[in-house]
Amino acid sequence: MQRRNLAGSATVIRGGARWTAEDARQILDEWARSGKTLHAFARRRGLVPQRLWWWQKRLAGKRRLGVTDNAAIATAPAFLPVTVRPVEPELVLATVEFAEGLRVELRALDCASAAWVAALVKALGAAT
């Protein structure tokens, strides 16, 4: 990353150097413009991805998001078309009801042994 000092010359900020909030904003803006994933951008720049993630999270409330900002795109609410179809009720083959109102319904008898169902009923009875 480059930062202009008062004399106007560019200063390179190394990946291991301590960043200011402005340094982080510049890197995050560069990442947003790149269109790359966080890991691809960090690898190309020799940065630790967790550092970018940490600064992005830290500055999220203090930063105005641009149109090309990857974070804004990833978290922007969107409406998607859906088709709602009625669900046919499944056939209940066996029901175990407890006096307390607890109910266990079995829709497939070949998926659980009688011993397993008995152990479930016993455990649920002990818990109520």
C-alpha positions as CSV (number, residue, x, y, z in Angstrom):
1,M,0.0,0.0,0.0
2,Q,1.2,3.5,-0.7
3,R,0.6,6.6,1.4
4,R,1.7,10.1,0.4
5,N,3.8,11.9,2.9
6,L,3.9,15.7,3.3
7,A,6.6,16.0,0.7
8,G,4.4,14.2,-1.9
9,S,6.5,11.1,-2.3
10,A,4.9,7.7,-2.0
11,T,5.5,5.6,1.2
12,V,5.0,1.9,1.0
13,I,3.3,0.3,4.0
14,R,4.4,-3.3,4.5
15,G,2.0,-6.1,5.3
16,G,3.6,-6.5,8.8
17,A,3.7,-2.8,9.6
18,R,1.2,-1.3,12.0
19,W,-1.8,0.0,10.2
20,T,-3.8,3.1,11.0
21,A,-7.5,3.2,10.2
22,E,-6.8,5.2,7.1
23,D,-4.3,2.6,5.9
24,A,-6.9,-0.1,6.4
25,R,-9.5,1.9,4.5
26,Q,-7.2,2.3,1.6
27,I,-6.4,-1.4,1.5
28,L,-10.1,-2.3,1.9
29,D,-11.0,0.1,-0.9
30,E,-8.3,-1.4,-3.2
31,W,-9.7,-4.9,-2.4
32,A,-13.2,-3.8,-3.2
33,R,-12.1,-2.4,-6.6
34,S,-10.1,-5.5,-7.4
35,G,-13.2,-7.8,-7.5
36,K,-11.1,-10.6,-6.0
37,T,-12.0,-12.7,-3.0
38,L,-10.5,-11.7,0.3
39,H,-8.0,-14.6,0.3
40,A,-7.0,-14.1,-3.4
41,F,-6.4,-10.4,-2.8
42,A,-4.5,-10.9,0.5
43,R,-2.3,-13.6,-1.1
44,R,-1.5,-11.3,-4.1
45,R,-0.5,-8.5,-1.8
46,G,1.3,-10.6,0.7
47,L,-1.2,-9.9,3.5
48,V,-2.8,-12.0,6.2
49,P,-6.5,-12.5,5.3
50,Q,-7.5,-12.3,9.0
51,R,-6.1,-8.8,9.2
52,L,-8.3,-7.6,6.3
53,W,-11.3,-9.3,7.8
54,W,-10.6,-7.8,11.2
55,W,-10.2,-4.3,9.8
56,Q,-13.3,-4.7,7.6
57,K,-15.4,-5.7,10.7
58,R,-13.9,-2.9,12.8
59,L,-14.6,-0.2,10.2
60,A,-17.9,-1.5,9.0
61,G,-19.9,1.0,11.1
62,K,-17.6,3.9,10.3
63,R,-17.2,3.4,6.6
64,R,-19.4,4.5,3.7
65,L,-19.7,1.5,1.4
66,G,-19.2,2.0,-2.3
67,V,-21.1,0.3,-5.1
68,T,-18.2,-2.1,-5.8
69,D,-17.6,-2.9,-2.1
70,N,-17.5,-6.7,-1.7
71,A,-18.8,-6.5,1.9
72,A,-21.8,-4.4,0.8
73,I,-22.6,-6.8,-2.0
74,A,-22.3,-9.9,0.3
75,T,-24.6,-8.5,3.0
76,A,-27.1,-6.5,0.8
77,P,-30.6,-7.8,1.2
78,A,-32.1,-9.2,-1.9
79,F,-35.5,-10.5,-3.0
80,L,-35.5,-13.8,-4.8
81,P,-38.4,-15.4,-6.8
82,V,-39.9,-18.4,-5.0
83,T,-42.7,-20.8,-5.8
84,V,-44.8,-22.0,-2.9
85,R,-46.3,-25.4,-3.3
86,P,-48.6,-27.1,-0.8
87,V,-46.9,-29.8,1.2
88,E,-48.8,-33.0,1.4
89,P,-48.9,-34.4,5.0
90,E,-46.8,-37.4,5.5
91,L,-48.5,-40.6,6.7
92,V,-47.9,-41.2,10.4
93,L,-47.5,-45.0,10.9
94,A,-47.2,-45.0,14.7
95,T,-47.7,-42.5,17.5
96,V,-46.6,-42.6,21.1
97,E,-48.4,-40.0,23.3
98,F,-47.5,-39.1,26.9
99,A,-49.9,-37.8,29.5
100,E,-48.0,-34.5,29.6
101,G,-48.8,-33.8,26.0
102,L,-45.6,-35.0,24.5
103,R,-46.1,-36.8,21.2
104,V,-43.6,-38.9,19.1
105,E,-44.7,-39.7,15.6
106,L,-43.0,-42.4,13.4
107,R,-43.4,-41.9,9.7
108,A,-41.1,-44.8,8.6
109,L,-41.1,-48.0,10.6
110,D,-38.1,-49.5,8.9
111,C,-35.8,-46.7,10.0
112,A,-35.8,-47.4,13.7
113,S,-35.9,-50.7,15.6
114,A,-38.5,-51.4,18.3
115,A,-35.7,-51.4,20.9
116,W,-34.6,-47.9,19.8
117,V,-38.2,-46.6,19.9
118,A,-38.6,-48.1,23.4
119,A,-35.4,-46.5,24.6
120,L,-36.5,-43.1,23.2
121,V,-39.9,-43.4,24.9
122,K,-38.2,-44.4,28.2
123,A,-35.8,-41.5,28.0
124,L,-38.5,-39.0,27.2
125,G,-40.7,-40.4,29.9
126,A,-37.9,-40.0,32.4
127,A,-37.3,-36.4,31.3
128,T,-40.9,-35.3,31.7
